[in-house]
């Protein structure tokens, strides 16, 4: 039995080494694409669903009001007019009276995915053909809209999705997750782009043409999916639209989380990915080289040179992906967190094979086999699932189903 396990873990470790090499090739392929220089000035509608008072929300919103672009509008949604995020949005709007902006009060969502419901409300009021959707925990520089509009101006481009550099809060767990997002997660995105092309999207920030969205059934086609961003890119690509990974890197301010909050978030991500893309989820075993090398050493200690080689390639991947693609100072400064993050990611991945219950915005949900999800209701009389028509979900942050399987909430 020991010999069999030695062979299995050695084979998995070898697979992770191949994956590391593939990731570096994919990163080089992405970096070789020249930035689009065309100066498109097509009008843009920026849609920002707000839910909860994210860390640094006011500065995040301010960065969108400071766009160096001649013709754009900003639409924002909140649940209630007296919510903290509503007051923050109103304060920023008063600071920039020259920017066309509107705050829409939606009330509770009648659908499981409250973010999609909020986007629907904004889309009904949006004036322009290019819809730039960005989460509330995103911070950008003034040239962001100009870059995305220029990339949208290329013939046949229907959707542009942005890679992101995670900026953590003050907790160890958020710093570990940020290092993972800036190395492991983005590495998976780049590998998927290399092997299959961009047939998915990352929902932190993306720009889509209205006609491309309407051609897949509009936002209504996405409202029961947990990973609406991933599905939007998948359906647009399936419908013949070109999806592009932008040259512009946004900042994703993930904030600080306690250990248990971070673990629940990771488990939600894992279980929803497994239900959405079961084969891709199995393939994620190769994306954490350090745990596989350690498991191999546990059965065959004499193979330590091979384990050291794997560790060196994992470090090289971090250097290329975080250092060259994202220009991430966090990974360069706290590189020692990479092995801990790989182990935490591997444990969560293994745990994700069991169960289909998740917690999102304080509510329990059941993730279905097709990637859709349903909210559960609990009171003193009954415990059961709520049909999508009756449940009220939170807007939340986008999930990362498109990541290493190719999604953070």
Buried (B, 14 or more C-beta within 10 A) or exposed (E): EEEEBBEEBBEBBBBBBEBBEBBBBBBBEBEEEEEBEEEBEBBBBBBBBBBBBBBBBBEBBBBBBBBEBEEBBBBBBBBEEEBEBBEBBBEBBEEBEEBEBBBBEBEEBBBBBBBBBBBBBBBEEBEBBBBBBBBBBBBBBEEBBBBBBBBBBEEEBBBBBBBBBBBBBEBBBBBBBBBBBBBBBBBBBBBBBBEEEBBBBBBBBBBBBBEBBEBBEEBEBBBBBBBBBBBBBBBBBEEEBBBBBBBBBBBBBBBBBEEEBBBBBBBBBBBBBBBBBBEBBEBBBBBBBBBBBBBBBEBBEEBEEBBEBBBEBBBBBBBBBBBBBBEBEBBEEBBEBBBBBBBBBBBBBEBBEEEBEBBBBEBBBBBBEEBBBBBBBEEEEEEEBBEBEEBBBBBBBBBBBBBBBBBBB
